[in-house]
Each structure stands twice: as structure tokens, then as C-alpha cells.
Amino acid sequence: MKIKIIEDEPKSLIVEFEGMDRAIPELIKTKLQEMKDVDFVSANKPHPEQGWPQLIVKSSKSAKPLVLKAIEQVQEEMQELKAQIPKK
């Protein structure tokens, strides 16, 4: 998995997720939608046959820490799910 930062401004962040579908950007988007300082968030793919999915975040505060917090929340939920699956 590889990301490419398209835009990195104090209150705006656009990240492109190379080589994958929209699943991970959508998970992050869901967490960001719950945050009060996020003004706009979208997970989209510019064209079905071109490009990679992008996560677009606009915030009243710094966007990057909010994205990192959302990623941490997704990681925690995945760990909880993993713990529920029997090993044998």
C-alpha cells in the first residue's frame, strides 16, 4: 500500500491511495465525519478507469492530525475485531 500526498495545507489535506479500492479511504472518512472540527470529507475516485481513490479533508483546524487520529481509531477497531476471531 502506498499513498501520495496531493495537497498538504494547514486546513486541507488530499491523499491518494495507490493500488487499492475505496475501502480504506471510506473507513477513514467515516471516522472523520464524527469529528466536530472537520468541515468537509470525501473519499472518491476521480474516474472509474483512471487514477486512484482520494481522501479529501477540509477542517477548521489542522487537517493532518485529524486524519492521523481517524487512522488510529480504525486501527483500534480492527484490533478489537481481530481479538474476537478464534485462533483455532
C-alpha positions in Angstrom: 0.0 0.0 0.0 1.3 3.4 -1.0 -0.1 6.9 -0.5 0.7 10.1 -2.4 0.0 13.5 -0.8 -1.7 15.6 -3.4 -2.3 18.7 -1.2 -0.9 19.4 2.3 -2.2 22.7 3.5 -2.8 23.6 7.2 -6.6 23.2 6.9 -6.8 20.9 3.9 -5.3 17.5 3.0 -5.8 15.4 -0.1 -4.3 11.9 0.0 -4.3 9.4 -2.9 -4.3 5.7 -2.1 -2.3 4.0 -4.9 -3.1 0.4 -5.9 -6.3 -0.1 -3.9 -10.0 0.4 -3.9 -12.0 2.9 -1.8 -12.4 0.6 1.2 -9.6 2.1 3.4 -10.4 5.8 2.5 -14.0 5.1 3.3 -13.2 3.7 6.7 -11.1 6.8 7.5 -13.8 9.1 6.1 -16.4 7.5 8.4 -14.3 8.3 11.5 -13.6 11.9 10.2 -17.3 12.5 9.8 -17.8 12.1 13.5 -15.2 14.8 14.4 -16.5 18.3 15.1 -13.5 20.1 13.5 -14.0 18.5 10.1 -15.8 20.8 7.7 -15.8 18.5 4.7 -14.6 15.0 4.0 -14.9 12.8 0.9 -13.5 9.5 -0.3 -13.8 9.3 -4.1 -12.2 8.0 -7.2 -11.9 10.7 -9.9 -12.7 8.3 -12.8 -13.6 4.6 -12.8 -10.8 3.8 -15.3 -8.2 6.3 -14.2 -6.5 7.3 -11.0 -6.7 6.0 -7.5 -9.1 6.8 -4.6 -8.5 10.0 -2.8 -9.4 11.2 0.7 -10.2 14.9 0.8 -10.4 16.6 4.1 -11.1 20.3 4.9 -11.1 21.4 8.5 -11.4 24.4 10.8 -8.2 23.3 12.4 -5.1 21.4 11.2 -6.3 18.6 8.9 -3.4 16.2 9.2 -3.7 15.4 13.0 -7.4 14.7 12.5 -6.6 12.2 9.7 -4.0 10.6 11.9 -6.5 10.3 14.8 -9.0 8.8 12.4 -6.5 6.2 11.3 -5.7 5.3 14.9 -9.4 4.8 15.6 -9.7 2.5 12.6 -6.7 0.5 13.8 -8.2 0.1 17.2 -11.5 -1.2 15.8 -9.6 -3.7 13.6 -7.6 -4.9 16.6 -10.9 -5.4 18.5 -12.3 -7.4 15.6 -9.1 -9.4 15.3 -9.3 -10.3 19.0 -12.8 -11.7 18.5 -11.8 -14.3 15.9 -10.7 -17.6 17.4 -7.1 -18.6 16.6 -8.0 -22.3 16.2 
